[in-house]
Amino acid sequence: MGRLNKTIRIAGNTESPCYWALRSLGYEVKMSCVEVDADNLVYLWTYLATKAEIHLIAENIYQLLSQAAVHEVRGNLSVSKLEIEEYQGQISSVPIYNDQGDLLAIENSSVLPKFTEEDVASYLVLKSKGYEVYICCDFFDTDYQCDKKYVLYDDFMWNFEATKEWRFSATTMDEVLALLTMWEVRGKESYTWKSKSEEVEVFRSLQSDSPLYDLYGNEIEE
């Protein structure tokens, strides 16, 4: 594979362009928020996207855009048992590295990345577009011993990448597909995919003006 021209990683500047990519695809997007624990600032967001008979719901804008991308390619979000098994085979041989970049040999099913059928569908769409998909993880337990039988899932940072002419990198499979879709929709030059300042302002205003509810479904007036 030749040298990759650019890399787009999940970051603070990728959220707004994903929203605008959804709008460019013809979706109406709405957001709402539930106040789970006000004292500890715990909130649960819900993102909705609608277009004709398509109704999508997600916890963040990346998941929402990846769902839209799956619909565009596959027609729905469902996957078969064989497709799930294919994805499981992909993640079963994931290399795991310590914080020094050394490869660790850990054979423990409890540390495999958690996934949903949406992750499987995102993976299949990436492959159908001709992308090489790479998964690895970094292990942050500095006291790890090679004979340790049990490790905590939260000790790991998972990395997902899709590469062809560009590289797209994130912490979940659906985020990777969202970044790729955003780039395809908004332009494939170096900077055309990025949001203009006014686009960011509109997106942030939509978030701040979204209705806020308590756990019982009552709207909270701010």
N, C-alpha and C positions, 0 to 999 in steps of 0.2 A: 504494500500500500504506500502511495506517495505521501509526501509530507502534508499534514493537515494545515489548512490555511488559518482557521480560527477555532476557538473553543467558546461555547456558551455554557456557563455554569449557573445553577440555581442561585439567585441572589436577590437583594432588595430591589434591583432595577429590572427584574424580569417579571414581576407580578403584574404591573400595569400593562405592558405590551401583550400579555396573555389575555387580559380582559378585552383589549381592543381587537385582538385576533378573533375572539368569540363574536364580537359585534360585526366584524368584517365577514364572518361566516353566516351572518343573518340571524344570530341568536339575540333574544332579549334576555338580559341578565339582571337578576335581583339578588339582594343580600339581606340577611337578618342575623340577629345575634341573641343568644340566651346567656343571661348572667348566672353562671353556675355558683360562683363564690366571689362576692364583691370584695371581701376583705383581702383575699389573696389574688385578686384580679384574674380570676379564671372565667373565661368566656368561651362559648361554643358557637362558631359561625356556621351558617348554612348558605350555600350558594345555589341559585336556581337558574337554569337556562332553558328557554323554550323557543322552538321554531316549528311552525306547523303542528304536526302531531308528535314531535319529539319533545320530551320533558326530561330534563336531567337534573340531578341533585347531588351535591358534593359538599365536602367540608372545607375546600379551598379552591381557589381559582385554577390551580394547575390540574387538579383532579377533574374539574369541570371541563376544561379544554381537552384533556386526554379522552374523556368520555365522548365529546363531540367528534374528535378525530377517529375514534373507534367506530362510531356510527357512520361516518363518511366512508370508511373503508369496508367494514364488515356488516353494516346494517343494523346491528344491535350489540349489546354488551355480553351476550352469552358465549360460553366456550364449552368445548366438548371434554369428555374425560381424557381422551388421548392427548388433547392440547394441554391439559393440566399436567399430565404425566411428562410431556415434552419439557414443560417449564421446570418441573421438579428435577428432571435430569440435568437441566442447565444449571440450577442453583446448587445441586448436590456436590459439585466439584469446584466450588468457589474457593479461590486462594485466600488465606487469612494471614495478615501481616501484623507484627508488633509495631510499637511506636518508633522503632529504629529502622523499619523497613525490611526486617528479616521475616522470611516465610515461616509460619508455624504449622505444624501438622496436628490438627485437632479433628478428631473423628467423633463428633457429638451432634446428633440430630437436633438438639435443643438450640443450637446456635445458628441454624439455617435461617435465612431471612423470612420473616413473616410475609405472606402475600395473600391477595384476594384474586377473585376471578378477573377483576378489572386490571390487575397487574399482568395477568396472563394475556389478556386481550391486548394490552398496550405492547407487550413484548412481541406478540404475533404481528401487530401492525408495523412495528419497527423492522422486523425481519422481512415483511412483505415489501417494504420500501427499499430493501437492499442494504440495510445497515448491519454492521457487526455489533453485537451486543456483548458488553463485558461487565462482569460483576466481580467485585472483590470487597474485602472488609478489613478494617484496622482494629486491632485488639488493644484496649487501653489498660488492662490489668498488668501493671509492672511487676507484680509479685507472682505472675503465672509460672507454674512449673509444668514441664512436659508431661508428667504423669498425672496431672490434675484431671479428674474424671468429669467434674461438673463446673460449668462456668455460667455467669449471668448474661442473659441476652443483652442487657443494657450496657455491658462492657464493650460492645461492638459498634463501630460506625460503618454502615453499609454504603457502598459507592456503586452507582449504576452509570454506564456510559454507552452511547451509541455513536459509531464512527463511520463516516464515509468521506465526503469531501470536507465536512466539518465534524467537530466533536461536540456532543451534548452530554453534560454531566450533572447528576443530581443524586439525591439520597433515596429516591424511590423510582420504580419503573414508570409510573404514570407521569411523574414530573419530567422525566426524560422525553417522553412522547409529547408532552405539552410544550416543552422548549422547541422541539423540532417543528411542531405544527405552527407555533407562533412565528418561527423563522421562515417557514414556507409561505405563510400568509402575508407577512409584513415586509418581506424583501430579503434577498439573499446576499446583499452587499454587506460590507463591514459594519455599518452603523444604522442602516435603514430600519432594522427591527426594533431599535430602541424607542422608547416613548419620548415624545416632545414634552416640554415642561407643562404645557396646557393640558395634555392628555393625562399626565400624572395628577395634576390638580383636580381634574374631573373625577378620576378614579378614587382618589382619597376623599373627595367630597361625598361620593356615593357611599363609601364605607362609613364615614362619620355620620351621614344622614340616615343610615339604615335603621330600621326599627329595632328596639332593644326590649326583650321580654324577660320575665322572671321564670323560674322553673315551673310555674303553674300556667304559663301561657298568657299572663297579663302583661300588657305593654307598659314599660317603664318610661314615664315622662322625664326628660332630662332638663 
